[in-house]
Amino acid sequence: MNLKEIKRSVLRFLGNHLINFLVPVLCKTLRFEVINFDAVSELDSKGQNYVTAFWHSSMLIPWYLQRERKFAALVSQSKDGEILTRLLQKWDYKVARGSSNIGGKEALEILISYAETGYKIAVTPDGPKGPPYKMKAGAAITAKKVGIPLFLCAVGIKNYWELNSWDSFQIPKFFTTVKVVYSSPKFISRELNYEETSAKILELESELNLMQKEASKF
């Protein structure tokens, strides 16, 4: 086993044993500024479900804010995905395991099934391995097939540690300010053909990237 593999094994060990304790403690110290949440809050009050999509690099924040709100999530089948799955299950998420490479079609079908039975759906559309800030189809297809709105969610963190990972994953520093911005609800018609749906996904990707840029300004 080389040094890189040893390092990953150590990090996974720490993740498996400490994440369920450390992450909630960290998140409780953060100062949140949530923008354009009214439409989401209204749907919550009516018991209506929807899809949220946020980039992998800042996913910790939406996962935390959406805890215990009847969400289902798509998580990769990797060993790192196993760590995230344990945390999300602790936060009362239903978890479907899969990605665009492994078990993706089956996992998407499970998400659609959850949405059809009233669960809200959370997706990192550039996960689990990127490329970063490029939107895959899962969030849009779920919203389209079930006929529920999609909200884009951008996250800006004032002070953070950045990991040397494919997505430059951000871990907020204790007591920092976090800005969370929601889009207006997006409705994707079931009548759209493949080309039109693909164009819509590119449009959503562009909007989320613009939102992310604005959310990161402090």
Backbone bond lengths (Angstrom), bond angles and torsions (degrees), N, CA, C in turn:
res aa  C-N    CA-C-N  psi(-1)  N-CA   C-N-CA  omega(-1)  CA-C   N-CA-C  phi
1 M - - - 1.464 - - 1.533 109.62 -
2 N 1.346 116.72 125.34 1.457 119.22 -178.74 1.532 111.01 -83.05
3 L 1.350 115.28 176.47 1.465 120.58 -174.25 1.525 111.88 -61.80
4 K 1.332 116.50 -39.83 1.464 120.39 -179.74 1.526 111.56 -62.71
5 E 1.332 116.08 -42.34 1.471 120.36 179.78 1.522 111.16 -67.46
6 I 1.336 116.51 -37.54 1.467 120.91 177.19 1.522 110.04 -62.82
7 K 1.340 115.94 -43.69 1.462 120.73 -179.66 1.526 110.79 -61.62
8 R 1.329 116.56 -43.64 1.468 120.35 -179.83 1.529 110.72 -65.37
9 S 1.338 116.14 -37.87 1.461 119.70 179.15 1.527 110.87 -65.18
10 V 1.332 116.42 -41.53 1.461 120.72 178.53 1.526 110.64 -63.48
11 L 1.350 116.27 -44.44 1.458 120.51 -179.73 1.523 111.23 -63.16
12 R 1.343 116.46 -39.90 1.467 119.39 178.60 1.527 110.55 -65.43
13 F 1.339 115.81 -40.14 1.468 119.67 178.75 1.522 110.00 -60.83
14 L 1.340 116.24 -46.67 1.456 120.15 179.33 1.525 110.83 -64.07
15 G 1.345 114.59 -40.62 1.458 118.77 179.38 1.509 111.73 -61.38
16 N 1.320 116.40 -46.27 1.468 120.68 -178.41 1.524 112.08 -62.25
17 H 1.335 117.20 -32.82 1.458 120.20 -172.55 1.529 114.04 -100.66
18 L 1.341 117.94 -18.94 1.457 119.37 -173.60 1.521 114.69 -118.18
19 I 1.330 117.93 -22.33 1.464 120.05 -170.45 1.521 112.56 -61.61
20 N 1.321 117.53 -38.89 1.463 119.62 -177.92 1.524 112.49 -65.65
21 F 1.320 116.71 -21.61 1.459 121.21 177.85 1.523 111.83 -94.84
22 L 1.333 117.12 -48.54 1.458 121.33 -171.83 1.521 113.49 -71.36
23 V 1.351 117.27 -41.06 1.462 119.59 -175.72 1.532 111.99 -62.77
24 P 1.343 119.70 -48.56 1.469 118.25 177.73 1.528 113.02 -61.14
25 V 1.329 117.34 -37.53 1.458 120.57 178.57 1.524 110.24 -62.41
26 L 1.348 116.28 -45.13 1.464 120.90 178.51 1.527 110.99 -61.49
27 C 1.317 116.19 -49.21 1.469 120.39 -174.55 1.521 112.46 -63.78
28 K 1.327 117.23 -31.46 1.466 120.27 179.99 1.528 112.15 -69.22
29 T 1.330 117.88 -16.45 1.463 120.32 178.53 1.526 112.40 -88.93
30 L 1.319 118.48 -10.17 1.459 121.55 -172.52 1.520 111.55 -78.19
31 R 1.339 115.33 149.86 1.463 122.21 176.02 1.529 107.87 -103.14
32 F 1.319 116.16 111.76 1.465 121.05 -173.55 1.523 111.46 -96.85
33 E 1.319 114.46 137.02 1.458 122.55 170.91 1.534 106.22 -121.80
34 V 1.326 116.59 105.46 1.462 121.57 -175.52 1.528 108.74 -103.50
35 I 1.324 116.17 124.05 1.464 122.72 -172.69 1.534 110.33 -115.19
36 N 1.329 115.27 137.41 1.471 122.72 176.10 1.524 111.76 63.00
37 F 1.330 115.84 41.99 1.458 121.31 -177.02 1.532 112.85 -91.11
38 D 1.331 117.53 -7.15 1.466 120.95 -171.52 1.526 112.82 -58.44
39 A 1.342 117.17 -43.79 1.465 119.99 -177.90 1.522 111.09 -65.62
40 V 1.324 116.86 -39.00 1.466 121.11 177.33 1.524 109.93 -65.69
41 S 1.326 115.84 -45.03 1.464 120.73 -179.07 1.528 111.45 -61.82
42 E 1.328 115.85 -38.32 1.468 119.40 179.65 1.527 111.02 -64.18
43 L 1.339 116.66 -42.87 1.462 119.47 178.01 1.527 110.73 -64.92
44 D 1.334 116.69 -39.02 1.465 120.21 176.94 1.533 110.61 -59.03
45 S 1.330 115.86 -44.07 1.460 119.84 -177.40 1.526 111.67 -66.34
46 K 1.331 116.64 -27.28 1.462 121.34 179.63 1.530 112.18 -89.31
47 G 1.341 116.73 -6.12 1.456 120.22 -177.76 1.516 113.16 73.47
48 Q 1.345 116.52 21.70 1.467 120.69 179.91 1.529 109.90 -93.99
49 N 1.310 116.77 138.81 1.458 119.62 -177.93 1.520 112.32 -92.54
50 Y 1.332 114.78 170.68 1.462 122.19 -175.53 1.527 107.89 -165.29
51 V 1.335 115.88 179.45 1.464 122.49 177.81 1.525 108.35 -116.35
52 T 1.331 117.95 138.04 1.458 121.56 169.38 1.524 109.10 -115.85
53 A 1.336 115.69 142.10 1.463 121.44 179.79 1.525 109.22 -129.72
54 F 1.326 117.42 128.92 1.463 122.87 -177.65 1.520 108.52 -146.04
55 W 1.320 116.33 151.14 1.465 120.46 -175.04 1.525 112.32 -70.98
56 H 1.314 114.62 149.66 1.464 122.94 -175.85 1.530 112.19 -60.14
57 S 1.322 117.80 -35.02 1.467 121.60 -174.22 1.526 112.80 -63.27
58 S 1.332 116.71 -28.26 1.467 120.13 -176.37 1.524 111.84 -121.33
59 M 1.335 116.63 24.93 1.462 120.74 -171.17 1.521 114.22 -67.78
60 L 1.327 118.02 -21.50 1.462 120.05 -177.37 1.530 111.59 -56.49
61 I 1.329 116.21 -39.99 1.460 120.71 -175.17 1.538 112.07 -67.38
62 P 1.340 119.43 -53.65 1.473 118.16 177.33 1.523 113.41 -60.72
63 W 1.339 117.43 -39.04 1.464 118.70 176.75 1.531 109.54 -54.76
64 Y 1.318 116.67 -45.05 1.460 120.67 -177.10 1.529 111.40 -68.04
65 L 1.327 117.46 -46.89 1.464 120.67 -176.17 1.526 112.16 -67.15
66 Q 1.324 117.41 -25.76 1.463 120.61 -176.91 1.528 112.78 -95.56
67 R 1.310 117.36 7.13 1.457 121.14 -177.42 1.525 110.55 -63.33
68 E 1.322 115.63 149.04 1.460 123.03 174.60 1.527 112.57 55.22
69 R 1.343 115.75 35.82 1.475 120.50 179.14 1.530 111.13 -127.71
70 K 1.320 116.16 29.51 1.470 122.64 177.34 1.523 111.72 59.43
71 F 1.344 115.01 56.14 1.458 122.09 176.95 1.529 110.82 -107.17
72 A 1.313 114.81 148.56 1.461 122.28 168.20 1.518 107.62 -117.26
73 A 1.329 117.13 146.78 1.460 121.23 -173.95 1.521 111.46 -134.25
74 L 1.327 115.00 153.75 1.460 122.13 175.07 1.522 108.57 -103.52
75 V 1.339 116.89 122.35 1.468 122.79 -177.80 1.523 108.50 -129.73
76 S 1.325 116.45 143.12 1.463 121.01 -176.75 1.528 111.93 -64.94
77 Q 1.324 116.02 162.20 1.455 121.97 179.61 1.528 112.54 -88.63
78 S 1.325 117.25 11.07 1.462 121.46 -179.76 1.526 111.22 -75.65
79 K 1.338 115.75 171.74 1.465 120.36 176.32 1.526 110.92 -65.11
80 D 1.349 116.54 -36.71 1.463 119.49 176.27 1.525 110.33 -65.19
81 G 1.346 116.08 -36.10 1.452 120.42 176.96 1.513 112.42 -62.96
82 E 1.325 116.68 -30.40 1.460 120.93 178.07 1.526 110.86 -64.62
83 I 1.340 116.57 -38.31 1.468 120.76 178.00 1.526 109.82 -63.63
84 L 1.345 116.09 -46.94 1.461 120.54 179.96 1.528 110.64 -63.56
85 T 1.329 117.09 -39.26 1.462 121.02 -179.81 1.522 110.87 -58.62
86 R 1.322 117.74 -43.28 1.462 121.01 -179.52 1.525 111.20 -62.67
87 L 1.342 115.94 -40.20 1.458 119.46 179.18 1.526 110.72 -66.68
88 L 1.333 116.87 -45.80 1.460 120.33 -177.86 1.523 111.54 -65.10
89 Q 1.307 116.76 -38.16 1.465 119.03 177.69 1.523 110.72 -65.21
90 K 1.318 116.54 -34.80 1.467 119.95 175.66 1.526 110.25 -63.97
91 W 1.333 116.12 -30.92 1.468 121.73 178.92 1.530 111.71 -89.60
92 D 1.321 116.81 12.78 1.468 122.64 172.83 1.526 113.79 74.31
93 Y 1.323 117.58 28.24 1.462 121.67 172.21 1.528 109.84 -85.24
94 K 1.324 115.91 148.23 1.448 121.64 161.39 1.525 106.72 -87.84
95 V 1.316 118.27 133.83 1.463 121.09 -173.27 1.521 111.29 -120.01
96 A 1.334 115.67 127.19 1.460 122.44 171.37 1.521 107.60 -104.19
97 R 1.318 117.53 128.91 1.463 121.87 -177.13 1.530 110.10 -97.46
98 G 1.327 116.29 128.93 1.459 120.92 177.45 1.517 110.20 161.55
99 S 1.328 116.83 175.40 1.455 122.74 178.57 1.513 107.95 -155.51
100 S 1.332 116.03 -176.35 1.463 119.09 177.83 1.523 111.41 -68.16
101 N 1.344 116.75 -17.98 1.463 120.42 -178.09 1.522 112.89 -100.20
102 I 1.330 117.31 -36.17 1.460 121.31 -174.32 1.522 109.33 -129.19
103 G 1.307 116.18 114.25 1.453 119.68 175.12 1.511 114.90 67.62
104 G 1.338 117.04 18.35 1.458 120.51 -174.09 1.513 113.77 -63.82
105 K 1.313 117.50 -45.76 1.467 120.94 -177.98 1.520 110.67 -62.79
106 E 1.330 116.31 -44.40 1.457 120.55 -179.33 1.529 110.93 -65.97
107 A 1.347 116.29 -41.09 1.463 120.17 -179.62 1.528 110.49 -65.34
108 L 1.344 116.63 -39.81 1.459 120.25 178.19 1.521 110.80 -62.79
109 E 1.309 116.42 -40.47 1.465 120.26 177.92 1.528 111.35 -62.64
110 I 1.350 116.08 -36.24 1.463 120.23 177.61 1.529 110.16 -67.33
111 L 1.357 116.91 -42.43 1.457 119.97 177.80 1.520 111.21 -60.77
112 I 1.314 116.70 -43.65 1.459 120.96 178.86 1.526 109.86 -61.38
113 S 1.325 116.07 -40.55 1.469 120.63 177.92 1.529 110.92 -62.31
114 Y 1.343 116.92 -42.54 1.464 120.29 176.63 1.527 110.55 -61.52
115 A 1.339 116.43 -44.50 1.464 120.56 -179.36 1.518 111.42 -62.45
116 E 1.318 116.42 -37.91 1.465 120.81 -179.68 1.525 112.05 -68.43
117 T 1.325 116.73 -19.53 1.468 120.17 179.03 1.532 111.73 -105.86
118 G 1.341 116.88 18.57 1.456 120.49 170.00 1.507 117.55 100.27
119 Y 1.334 118.02 -0.74 1.461 119.92 178.49 1.522 111.12 -79.40
120 K 1.314 115.80 142.89 1.459 120.95 168.96 1.531 107.63 -78.15
121 I 1.327 116.55 153.39 1.459 120.95 -173.31 1.529 110.05 -121.71
122 A 1.335 116.73 131.15 1.457 122.73 177.96 1.529 109.26 -117.05
123 V 1.343 116.15 130.79 1.468 120.47 -174.88 1.526 109.51 -138.71
124 T 1.336 116.39 137.79 1.467 121.54 166.76 1.527 106.31 -98.75
125 P 1.326 118.74 98.70 1.464 121.00 -167.86 1.526 115.50 -71.95
126 D 1.342 117.64 -8.97 1.464 118.99 174.17 1.532 111.97 -103.84
127 G 1.330 117.04 5.20 1.470 120.39 -179.32 1.501 111.62 -90.51
128 P 1.360 117.27 169.99 1.466 125.07 0.48 1.531 114.70 -91.73
129 K 1.341 117.54 -6.22 1.467 119.04 -175.22 1.518 113.34 -131.14
130 G 1.310 118.02 9.80 1.443 120.39 176.22 1.517 114.15 89.03
131 P 1.323 115.13 -165.65 1.467 127.19 5.36 1.524 112.39 -65.29
132 P 1.356 115.80 151.05 1.466 119.23 -176.45 1.520 112.12 -64.88
133 Y 1.326 114.27 143.91 1.464 123.36 176.19 1.528 113.37 62.83
134 K 1.325 116.40 23.80 1.462 122.37 173.90 1.529 107.46 -116.95
135 M 1.312 116.24 121.58 1.456 120.53 -170.48 1.521 112.97 -84.91
136 K 1.328 115.15 120.60 1.464 120.42 169.66 1.535 108.61 -81.65
137 A 1.310 116.07 176.49 1.464 120.11 -165.37 1.528 115.51 -85.83
138 G 1.343 118.86 -14.79 1.457 121.21 -167.50 1.516 116.05 -53.33
139 A 1.343 117.42 -48.11 1.463 120.16 -177.61 1.520 111.26 -64.10
140 A 1.329 116.22 -46.23 1.465 120.93 -178.31 1.523 111.83 -66.24
141 I 1.321 116.69 -41.08 1.470 120.38 -178.54 1.525 110.67 -66.79
142 T 1.326 117.28 -39.34 1.463 120.20 177.26 1.525 110.51 -61.38
143 A 1.335 116.32 -48.21 1.464 120.45 179.28 1.529 110.95 -61.25
144 K 1.310 116.24 -40.84 1.472 121.37 -178.67 1.521 111.77 -65.62
145 K 1.311 116.89 -49.35 1.462 120.67 -173.94 1.528 112.48 -69.44
146 V 1.333 116.82 -34.06 1.462 120.21 -176.80 1.535 111.40 -91.89
147 G 1.338 116.36 -18.48 1.451 119.62 179.84 1.506 113.98 76.96
148 I 1.334 116.80 38.06 1.464 121.76 178.90 1.527 109.22 -119.68
149 P 1.338 117.86 156.96 1.460 119.90 -177.88 1.525 112.98 -71.96
150 L 1.324 114.38 155.40 1.462 123.07 176.65 1.524 107.86 -115.73
151 F 1.330 115.91 131.00 1.456 121.65 174.07 1.525 109.43 -112.08
152 L 1.326 116.49 128.54 1.455 121.29 170.47 1.523 107.87 -82.51
153 C 1.315 116.45 143.52 1.467 120.78 -176.69 1.523 109.57 -133.43
154 A 1.324 116.56 114.42 1.462 122.01 179.10 1.517 110.00 -104.37
155 V 1.326 116.46 145.73 1.463 121.51 -175.65 1.530 109.99 -130.50
156 G 1.311 115.89 125.66 1.463 121.79 173.19 1.522 109.81 -115.19
157 I 1.324 116.60 130.65 1.472 121.96 -178.84 1.527 107.97 -117.63
158 K 1.321 117.00 123.47 1.464 119.87 -174.23 1.524 112.11 -66.16
159 N 1.317 117.29 -49.03 1.467 121.98 179.85 1.518 109.33 -129.34
160 Y 1.310 116.55 128.53 1.458 119.66 -175.15 1.530 111.33 -155.66
161 W 1.335 113.48 160.57 1.453 120.92 168.05 1.528 107.99 -92.56
162 E 1.310 116.63 140.82 1.463 120.50 -179.77 1.525 109.90 -115.82
163 L 1.327 116.25 124.34 1.458 121.03 -179.44 1.526 110.62 -80.88
164 N 1.315 114.63 153.82 1.465 121.23 175.94 1.531 108.83 -85.87
165 S 1.324 115.59 68.97 1.464 122.03 -177.28 1.518 109.24 -125.39
166 W 1.328 117.17 171.55 1.468 120.46 -176.72 1.523 112.44 -58.49
167 D 1.331 116.88 -29.58 1.461 120.43 -177.65 1.521 113.47 -102.20
168 S 1.359 117.16 3.24 1.474 120.87 -174.91 1.528 110.30 52.37
169 F 1.334 114.84 52.88 1.462 122.52 -172.88 1.522 111.34 -55.89
170 Q 1.339 115.41 135.15 1.454 121.83 -176.15 1.531 111.30 -105.45
171 I 1.326 115.63 127.99 1.467 121.95 173.93 1.522 107.33 -112.37
172 P 1.316 118.24 115.83 1.470 119.67 -178.18 1.521 111.45 -63.72
173 K 1.314 115.26 144.49 1.453 120.42 175.06 1.531 109.19 -80.97
174 F 1.316 115.64 153.71 1.451 120.77 -178.00 1.537 111.10 -54.98
175 F 1.339 115.38 136.00 1.464 124.54 173.84 1.534 114.36 68.72
176 T 1.315 118.02 12.22 1.461 119.26 179.04 1.522 111.10 -79.45
177 T 1.321 116.22 168.48 1.465 122.86 177.76 1.524 110.17 -91.69
178 V 1.313 115.54 136.13 1.466 121.55 178.99 1.525 108.75 -124.97
179 K 1.321 115.61 127.73 1.460 121.65 178.82 1.528 109.06 -104.54
180 V 1.320 116.98 125.69 1.462 122.97 -179.92 1.522 108.13 -120.02
181 V 1.332 116.42 120.66 1.465 121.32 -175.36 1.523 109.69 -119.87
182 Y 1.328 116.57 127.34 1.463 122.04 176.78 1.523 110.20 -103.28
183 S 1.319 115.78 146.25 1.456 120.98 173.76 1.523 109.66 -80.54
184 S 1.306 115.78 174.19 1.462 120.36 166.55 1.529 107.45 -68.85
185 P 1.329 119.28 160.27 1.467 119.87 178.70 1.521 111.75 -65.53
186 K 1.329 115.38 135.72 1.466 121.63 179.24 1.529 108.65 -107.39
187 F 1.314 115.26 129.07 1.459 120.33 179.02 1.531 109.09 -112.35
188 I 1.327 116.01 126.04 1.461 121.64 -176.90 1.522 108.21 -110.93
189 S 1.299 115.95 111.63 1.458 121.16 -174.34 1.522 111.96 -63.73
190 R 1.314 115.67 138.87 1.455 120.58 175.56 1.520 111.67 -68.03
191 E 1.311 116.52 -15.01 1.465 120.96 -178.21 1.525 112.85 -81.31
192 L 1.315 117.82 -10.99 1.463 120.12 -179.67 1.522 110.76 -66.05
193 N 1.333 116.42 136.43 1.468 119.91 175.65 1.530 109.72 -82.69
194 Y 1.330 116.26 -177.88 1.468 120.89 -175.19 1.533 111.50 -58.74
195 E 1.325 116.65 -48.34 1.464 120.56 -177.77 1.524 111.00 -64.22
196 E 1.322 117.08 -41.59 1.463 120.72 179.58 1.523 111.61 -67.05
197 T 1.329 116.09 -38.02 1.469 120.02 177.27 1.525 110.60 -65.81
198 S 1.330 116.86 -41.55 1.470 121.01 178.41 1.523 110.73 -62.19
199 A 1.322 116.82 -40.58 1.457 120.67 178.00 1.528 111.02 -64.92
200 K 1.327 116.25 -37.94 1.462 120.98 178.31 1.522 111.18 -64.87
201 I 1.325 117.00 -39.58 1.463 121.15 178.35 1.525 110.94 -63.01
202 L 1.318 117.28 -41.31 1.466 121.14 176.86 1.529 111.22 -63.91
203 E 1.316 116.05 -36.66 1.464 121.05 177.46 1.531 110.48 -65.06
204 L 1.331 116.51 -43.01 1.462 121.11 178.21 1.526 110.92 -65.31
205 E 1.319 116.24 -41.06 1.472 121.05 177.89 1.521 110.93 -58.65
206 S 1.320 116.23 -46.60 1.460 121.00 -179.88 1.526 111.23 -62.35
207 E 1.330 116.78 -42.30 1.463 120.28 -179.89 1.523 111.36 -66.00
208 L 1.335 117.70 -42.61 1.463 120.15 -179.99 1.522 111.12 -65.03
209 N 1.324 117.90 -37.41 1.463 120.43 177.46 1.526 111.23 -65.35
210 L 1.333 116.36 -39.05 1.460 119.89 177.43 1.523 110.23 -66.13
211 M 1.329 116.75 -42.87 1.457 121.17 177.25 1.522 111.25 -60.95
212 Q 1.329 116.03 -41.22 1.459 120.93 -179.66 1.532 110.86 -62.66
213 K 1.320 116.02 -40.60 1.457 120.85 178.90 1.530 110.93 -62.96
214 E 1.336 116.16 -43.04 1.462 120.40 -179.51 1.530 110.79 -70.14
215 A 1.329 117.27 -38.98 1.470 120.31 -179.12 1.524 111.90 -65.25
216 S 1.315 116.75 -25.94 1.465 121.22 -176.87 1.515 113.34 -82.63
217 K 1.322 117.56 -1.91 1.469 121.25 179.08 1.536 109.91 -85.55
218 F 1.322 116.01 126.23 1.465 121.03 178.26 1.524 109.66 -128.35
